[in-house]
Amino acid sequence: MAAATRTERKKTTRPGEWKIWLLYAVGFVPAVWTFYLGASGNLGADPVKTFEHTLGLWALRFLILTLMVTPIRDLTGIALLRYRRALGLLAFYYALMHFATYMLLDQGLNISAIVTDIVRRPFITIGMISLVLLVPLALTSNNWSIRKLGRRWNSLHKLVYVAIAGGAIHFIMSVKSWPAEPVIYAGIVGALLLWRLVRPHAPKPQACFPPAWRSNRGKEISRQREPFCKNSNIESKFRVPTLTPMT
């Protein structure tokens, strides 16, 4: 009985799931380290603003990494899809911590001042909209929601493009000058959004193994979770020769 239970548990555990938990652990290191720097008085003259800015910047970084999963797969064949949910949730957690720092440490939980800021300061308005858009995405980032929502799940999660665009605009508008950093991040976000627009019209990748190898090699790749590469010209180089009968 106990052996059967252990077998069932092994079947329900996905291979490589520990890597996802490791990603979560590593993903929270910047927040813990920045908090430690703030607690030890090493965040400069305005530690609250620095802490708040750092959390917001990491939220944008994780959003960028989330949207880079598909282009990386399309361009290189490297499949990182299993990590996309964790990256998206890390982006949401950092955005939430960014807003919580603003509310608690920056504004001292002064609701009137917070509402006034959101209404009258456009960059805070845009940042708040982006955070609100991330909430339903985080709440539905689970298998149960995917099954229940069906095709609507994909439509809902396209809001991430609006959220990341808002995050980039929020970052640019939050700085008083035009340093290179926010411009670079905005450029990366713009490139990802452009890729989303042109991707449906891009040629589909072809397997780089000859037709005679595909049936067996495909099974091997399926077992190893290794993607086909995209070089369509390699088939001509490794074409299996046909034998002509001797007369």
N, C-alpha and C positions, 0 to 999 in steps of 0.2 A: 504493500500500500504506500509506504513512504517512498519507495523507489519510483513508483508510478507518478507520485506527486512531484518528485525532483525532475523526472523526465518531462512532465508537462511544463514546469517552470523553465526548463532549458529551451523548449520549443517556443515559448512565448517571448523569450529574451532575444532581441535582435542582435546579430553579430556586429561587433564594433560599436555597441551603444556606449561603452565606456569613453569612447573618443568624444562623444557629444557632451557627456558630463565633464570631461576634461576641458572642453571648449568653454563651457559655462564658468568653470573654476578660473581658467586663465583670463576669460573675459572680464571678470570682476576685479582682477588685480589692479588695473589703473585707478578704479574708484577707491579701493582700500589704500593704495599707496598715496593718492592725493589727500585722502582723509588724514592719513598719518602725518603727511607734511604740514597740513593745516593745524593739526593738534599739537605738533612740535614747533609751531611758529616759523615754518620755512616756506610759506607761500607768498612772501613779499609784503608790500605795504597794505594791500587790500586783499586779505586772504579769502574773504567771502566771495568777492567778485571772481577771483582766480579759480576757486573751487567750483563756482557756478559755471564759469566759462569752460573749464576742463570737462565737466560732466556733459555739457551740451555738445562740445566738440566730439567727444567719444560717441555720443548718440548718432551724430552725423556720420562718423567713420563706420560704425556698425551698419547703418543703413546703406552706405555705399558698398560695403562688403557683401551685404545681402543681395543687392542688385547685380553685383559682379559675378555671382554664381552662374547665371545663365550664359552671359557672354564668354566666360572662361570655358564652359562646356562646349559652346558652339565653335569657338576658335581653336581650342586645343584638344577637345575630347575628354578632358579631365572632369569626372563626375563628382561634384561636391554638393549635390542636391540634398543629401541627408543632413548637411550642416546649416542649410538656409533658414530653417525654422529657429534654430538656436541663435543664429546671428540676428534675425529679426527681433526676437524677444529681448536679446541683449540691448539692441537699439532702443526698444521701448522702455526697458528698465532704466537706462541711462537718461532718456528724455524725462522720465518720471522723476528721477533723482534731481535732474537739472531744475525742473519746475518746483519740486519740494524745497530745494535750497533757496530758490528765489522767494517762495512764500514764507518759509520759516526764518531763514537767516538774513535775507536781504530786506524783506518787508515786515518782519516780525509778526506775521500772521495778521496784518492789518487788512481786513477784507476790503474795506473802502478804498484804500490805496491800491490794492491789487486790481480791483475792478476798474478804477480810474486809469491805471497803467494799461490794462488790456484794451480799453476803449479808445484812449487818446494817443497811445504810442503805437504806430503801425507795425514796427518790427516785433513787438510783444504780441500784438493781435495775430500776426501771421504765425508766430511760434506757437501760440495757443491753439490755433486752428490745426496746425500740423500734429500737435500732441493729441488733440481730440480725435483726429483721423486714425491715429495709431491704436487707440483704445479698442475699437471693434476688431482690428486685425490681430491684436494680442489675445483677445478673448476667444477668437475663433481659430487660433493656431494649435489645433489639436485634431486628432483623427475623427473624433465624434462629430465635430462641426463640419468636417469635410464630407462625411457621410450624410449628415442631415441637410446641408445646404446644396449639395450636388454642384451643378454648374454655377449656381449663384455664388459659391465660395470663390471661384476664380474672378468673377466680376467684382466682388467685394474687395478682394486683395489687390486689385489694380489701383486702389486708393493710395498704395504705398508710393506711387509715382508722384501724386499730388503732395503727399507728406514730405518726401525728400526734396522736392522743388521748394516747398515752403521752408524747409529747414535750411537750405542753402541761402535763400533770400533773407531769412531771419539772421543768419550769420553775417552776411554782407552788411545789412542795415544796422547791426548792433555795434559795428566799429565806426569810429568817427572819421577815420582816414581810409585810405585804400591800400593796405598792406597786401603783400603777395598771397598770404595764406588763404584768406576767404575767396580770393579770385581763383586760386588753384582748385579749391574744393568745388566752387561753382562750375568750373570747367569740367571737372570729372563728372559731376551730376549731369551737366548738359550732355556730355558724351554718352552717358548711360541712357538718358531719355531719348537721345537720337537713335541709339542702337535699338531701343524698343520700337521705334517707328519704322526702321528699315528692316528689322529682323524678319517680318512676314514675307518680304520680297527677296530675301537672300536665298541663294541656292542651298538645297538640303545637303548635308554631309553624306559622303559615300564611304562605304567600308573599304579599307585598304588591303583586304585579303582577296586573293583570286577566287573566282566562282567555285572552282573545284575544292577549295579549302573551307568555304564558308559554313557548310553544315556542321562539320566537326569542330572547327575553330570557334564558331558561334556558341556552341554548347560550352566550350572551355572558358570563353570570355564571360558567359553568363554566370558560371560558377565562381569565377574570380572577381566579378564585378569590375572588369576592365573594359573601358569603352573601345569601340573601333576608332581608329584614327581616320583622318579626313583626306588623306592624299589620294585623290582619284586616279593619279597617273601611275601609281605603283603597280596596279594590276597588269599594265602592259609590260612592265619590267619583270614581273614574276609570273607571267602567264604559263600555265602548265602546258607543255608541248603535246600535240596530238600525234599519235603514231600512225604512219601510213602503212597499209599492208604490203608485204613483199610479194612481187610477182615472179 
